[in-house]
Amino acid sequence: MVEHVALCDEVGEKAQKEYFIEKSLIKMKSEWTGMNFRLPRFKTTSTYTISGFDDAITILDEHIVTA
């Protein structure tokens, strides 16, 4: 085992980083659950617009910084 300390350290560091990424992805996914957008009609036309995405942009900005 002593001969492979460097390899064990490297594997341990990679496993720790992978675990952190997995936990972060689970947290990010849970923050997107239940995110709803509204599709109101534009004036009196048959065209719809997207609204209610301010929260989504905030969450997306936080995830970009985190990643």
C-alpha positions as CSV (number, residue, x, y, z in Angstrom):
1,M,0.0,0.0,0.0
2,V,2.9,2.4,0.8
3,E,4.1,2.0,-2.7
4,H,0.7,3.3,-4.1
5,V,0.1,6.3,-1.8
6,A,0.3,8.8,-4.6
7,L,-2.2,6.8,-6.7
8,C,-4.5,6.4,-3.7
9,D,-4.4,10.2,-3.1
10,E,-5.1,10.9,-6.7
11,V,-8.1,8.5,-6.8
12,G,-9.4,9.9,-3.5
13,E,-9.2,13.5,-4.8
14,K,-11.0,12.6,-8.0
15,A,-13.7,10.8,-6.1
16,Q,-14.2,13.7,-3.8
17,K,-14.6,16.1,-6.8
18,E,-17.0,13.8,-8.5
19,Y,-19.1,13.5,-5.3
20,F,-19.2,17.3,-5.0
21,I,-20.3,17.7,-8.7
22,E,-23.1,15.0,-8.2
23,K,-24.3,16.8,-5.0
24,S,-24.3,20.1,-6.9
25,L,-26.2,18.7,-9.8
26,I,-28.9,17.2,-7.5
27,K,-29.3,20.6,-5.8
28,M,-29.5,22.4,-9.1
29,K,-32.1,20.0,-10.4
30,S,-34.2,20.4,-7.3
31,E,-34.2,24.2,-7.8
32,W,-35.6,23.8,-11.3
33,T,-38.4,21.5,-10.1
34,G,-41.7,23.4,-10.2
35,M,-40.4,26.2,-12.3
36,N,-43.3,27.5,-14.3
37,F,-43.6,30.0,-17.1
38,R,-46.7,31.8,-18.2
39,L,-47.7,32.1,-21.9
40,P,-50.0,35.1,-22.1
41,R,-51.6,36.1,-25.3
42,F,-50.0,39.2,-27.0
43,K,-52.8,41.8,-27.1
44,T,-55.7,40.3,-29.1
45,T,-53.6,38.2,-31.5
46,S,-53.1,34.5,-31.6
47,T,-49.4,35.0,-30.7
48,Y,-48.2,34.1,-27.2
49,T,-45.2,35.5,-25.3
50,I,-43.2,33.9,-22.4
51,S,-43.3,35.7,-19.1
52,G,-42.4,34.9,-15.5
53,F,-38.9,33.9,-16.2
54,D,-37.2,36.4,-13.9
55,D,-36.7,33.7,-11.3
56,A,-35.4,31.3,-13.9
57,I,-32.8,33.8,-15.0
58,T,-31.7,34.3,-11.4
59,I,-31.3,30.6,-10.8
60,L,-29.5,30.2,-14.1
61,D,-27.1,33.0,-13.2
62,E,-26.4,31.3,-9.8
63,H,-25.8,27.9,-11.5
64,I,-23.4,29.4,-14.0
65,V,-21.3,30.9,-11.1
66,T,-21.5,27.7,-9.2
67,A,-20.4,25.5,-12.1
